[in-house]
C-alpha cells in the first residue's frame, strides 16, 4: 500500500509544478468558465460509478484486479479532466497537464505497483 500512498502524493505535487511550468500563474480555471457545472457533475458521476463498480463488480480479494481497476480509473479521470479543460479553456495549454499526469501515473504504476 505504500506505493499507492506515494502515488497519491506524487500526482498532486506533479500537477502543481507542471501547471506552473506549462501554463504559468495567470491561468483560468474550470471554475471560472461555463464548464464548472459540467466538471462537477462529471466528477460526481465518475466517483459514484467507480465506487459502485469497485463494490459490486471488481473482485476485491484479487489484488491484481483492484490494481487494474485503479489504473483504468486513473486514465478515465485524467482523460475527463483533459477533455473538459480543452473544451472550456480554448486559449490555454492547460489540457496538456492532465495528459502528462496520466503519463506519469501510468509509468509509476507499471514500475512500482505491478
DODRENDO-776819 format. One record per residue (C-alpha): residue number from 1; residue in three letters; x, y, z. Coordinates in nm, 3 decimals, m for minus. Example, Ala and Ser with C-alpha at 12.3 -4.5 7.8 and 13.67 -1.06 7.14 Angstrom:
+-----+-----+---------+---------+---------+
|   k |   r |      px |      py |      pz |
+-----+-----+---------+---------+---------+
|   1 | Ala |   1.230 |  m0.450 |   0.780 |
|   2 | Ser |   1.367 |  m0.106 |   0.714 |
+-----+-----+---------+---------+---------+
This chain:
+-----+-----+---------+---------+---------+
|   k |   r |      px |      py |      pz |
+-----+-----+---------+---------+---------+
|   1 | Unk |   0.000 |   0.000 |   0.000 |
|   2 | Unk |   0.299 |   0.230 |   0.034 |
|   3 | Unk |   0.333 |   0.270 |  m0.347 |
|   4 | Unk |  m0.030 |   0.387 |  m0.367 |
|   5 | Unk |   0.034 |   0.641 |  m0.091 |
|   6 | Unk |   0.340 |   0.770 |  m0.276 |
|   7 | Unk |   0.134 |   0.791 |  m0.597 |
|   8 | Unk |  m0.131 |   0.986 |  m0.407 |
|   9 | Unk |   0.133 |   1.238 |  m0.303 |
|  10 | Unk |   0.324 |   1.239 |  m0.632 |
|  11 | Unk |   0.036 |   1.330 |  m0.862 |
|  12 | Unk |  m0.085 |   1.648 |  m0.683 |
|  13 | Unk |   0.273 |   1.771 |  m0.643 |
|  14 | Unk |   0.342 |   1.699 |  m1.011 |
|  15 | Unk |   0.023 |   1.878 |  m1.110 |
|  16 | Unk |   0.124 |   2.188 |  m0.916 |
|  17 | Unk |   0.469 |   2.207 |  m1.075 |
|  18 | Unk |   0.351 |   2.116 |  m1.426 |
|  19 | Unk |   0.078 |   2.381 |  m1.417 |
|  20 | Unk |   0.330 |   2.642 |  m1.308 |
|  21 | Unk |   0.576 |   2.531 |  m1.577 |
|  22 | Unk |   0.340 |   2.486 |  m1.873 |
|  23 | Unk |   0.051 |   2.724 |  m1.809 |
|  24 | Unk |   0.203 |   2.983 |  m1.576 |
|  25 | Unk |   0.046 |   3.175 |  m1.292 |
|  26 | Unk |  m0.213 |   3.380 |  m1.481 |
|  27 | Unk |  m0.427 |   3.087 |  m1.587 |
|  28 | Unk |  m0.803 |   3.043 |  m1.600 |
|  29 | Unk |  m0.963 |   2.764 |  m1.405 |
|  30 | Unk |  m1.258 |   2.545 |  m1.496 |
|  31 | Unk |  m1.447 |   2.702 |  m1.205 |
|  32 | Unk |  m1.428 |   3.039 |  m1.386 |
|  33 | Unk |  m1.589 |   2.910 |  m1.708 |
|  34 | Unk |  m1.923 |   2.770 |  m1.823 |
|  35 | Unk |  m1.782 |   2.420 |  m1.772 |
|  36 | Unk |  m1.789 |   2.449 |  m1.394 |
|  37 | Unk |  m2.112 |   2.254 |  m1.352 |
|  38 | Unk |  m2.026 |   2.003 |  m1.625 |
|  39 | Unk |  m1.700 |   1.930 |  m1.445 |
|  40 | Unk |  m1.868 |   1.893 |  m1.106 |
|  41 | Unk |  m2.147 |   1.668 |  m1.237 |
|  42 | Unk |  m1.897 |   1.462 |  m1.439 |
|  43 | Unk |  m1.675 |   1.410 |  m1.136 |
|  44 | Unk |  m1.973 |   1.308 |  m0.921 |
|  45 | Unk |  m2.085 |   1.058 |  m1.185 |
|  46 | Unk |  m1.731 |   0.918 |  m1.213 |
|  47 | Unk |  m1.694 |   0.879 |  m0.836 |
|  48 | Unk |  m2.033 |   0.714 |  m0.786 |
|  49 | Unk |  m1.983 |   0.482 |  m1.083 |
|  50 | Unk |  m1.634 |   0.383 |  m0.975 |
|  51 | Unk |  m1.744 |   0.314 |  m0.616 |
|  52 | Unk |  m2.035 |   0.100 |  m0.737 |
|  53 | Unk |  m1.807 |  m0.090 |  m0.974 |
|  54 | Unk |  m1.547 |  m0.142 |  m0.704 |
|  55 | Unk |  m1.804 |  m0.265 |  m0.452 |
|  56 | Unk |  m2.018 |  m0.486 |  m0.675 |
|  57 | Unk |  m1.822 |  m0.583 |  m0.987 |
|  58 | Unk |  m1.450 |  m0.595 |  m0.911 |
|  59 | Unk |  m1.327 |  m0.892 |  m0.710 |
|  60 | Unk |  m1.162 |  m0.707 |  m0.420 |
|  61 | Unk |  m0.992 |  m1.024 |  m0.296 |
|  62 | Unk |  m0.787 |  m1.031 |  m0.617 |
|  63 | Unk |  m0.515 |  m0.771 |  m0.572 |
|  64 | Unk |  m0.426 |  m0.753 |  m0.943 |
|  65 | Unk |  m0.791 |  m0.687 |  m1.036 |
|  66 | Unk |  m0.803 |  m0.394 |  m0.795 |
|  67 | Unk |  m0.475 |  m0.257 |  m0.933 |
|  68 | Unk |  m0.600 |  m0.283 |  m1.291 |
|  69 | Unk |  m0.924 |  m0.113 |  m1.188 |
|  70 | Unk |  m0.733 |   0.174 |  m1.025 |
|  71 | Unk |  m0.515 |   0.215 |  m1.334 |
|  72 | Unk |  m0.820 |   0.229 |  m1.561 |
|  73 | Unk |  m0.988 |   0.473 |  m1.321 |
|  74 | Unk |  m0.678 |   0.693 |  m1.328 |
|  75 | Unk |  m0.691 |   0.701 |  m1.708 |
|  76 | Unk |  m1.063 |   0.784 |  m1.715 |
|  77 | Unk |  m1.038 |   1.064 |  m1.458 |
|  78 | Unk |  m0.740 |   1.238 |  m1.618 |
|  79 | Unk |  m0.887 |   1.186 |  m1.965 |
|  80 | Unk |  m1.208 |   1.354 |  m1.849 |
|  81 | Unk |  m1.014 |   1.643 |  m1.694 |
|  82 | Unk |  m0.814 |   1.692 |  m2.011 |
|  83 | Unk |  m1.126 |   1.692 |  m2.228 |
|  84 | Unk |  m1.309 |   1.942 |  m2.005 |
|  85 | Unk |  m1.008 |   2.176 |  m1.996 |
|  86 | Unk |  m0.970 |   2.152 |  m2.375 |
|  87 | Unk |  m1.341 |   2.214 |  m2.431 |
|  88 | Unk |  m1.388 |   2.512 |  m2.198 |
|  89 | Unk |  m1.044 |   2.676 |  m2.185 |
|  90 | Unk |  m0.962 |   2.703 |  m2.555 |
|  91 | Unk |  m0.679 |   2.956 |  m2.540 |
|  92 | Unk |  m0.476 |   2.776 |  m2.276 |
|  93 | Unk |  m0.237 |   2.484 |  m2.282 |
|  94 | Unk |  m0.393 |   2.357 |  m1.958 |
|  95 | Unk |  m0.532 |   2.045 |  m2.125 |
|  96 | Unk |  m0.177 |   1.912 |  m2.162 |
|  97 | Unk |  m0.125 |   1.890 |  m1.785 |
|  98 | Unk |  m0.377 |   1.607 |  m1.718 |
|  99 | Unk |  m0.233 |   1.409 |  m2.009 |
| 100 | Unk |   0.116 |   1.443 |  m1.862 |
| 101 | Unk |  m0.017 |   1.344 |  m1.519 |
| 102 | Unk |  m0.179 |   1.039 |  m1.674 |
| 103 | Unk |   0.154 |   0.950 |  m1.831 |
| 104 | Unk |   0.339 |   0.996 |  m1.501 |
| 105 | Unk |   0.079 |   0.795 |  m1.309 |
| 106 | Unk |   0.075 |   0.512 |  m1.563 |
| 107 | Unk |   0.453 |   0.482 |  m1.574 |
| 108 | Unk |   0.467 |   0.488 |  m1.194 |
| 109 | Unk |   0.200 |   0.217 |  m1.172 |
| 110 | Unk |   0.378 |  m0.010 |  m1.418 |
| 111 | Unk |   0.715 |   0.032 |  m1.246 |
| 112 | Unk |   0.624 |   0.024 |  m0.878 |
| 113 | Unk |   0.276 |  m0.125 |  m0.840 |
| 114 | Unk |   0.259 |  m0.407 |  m1.097 |
+-----+-----+---------+---------+---------+
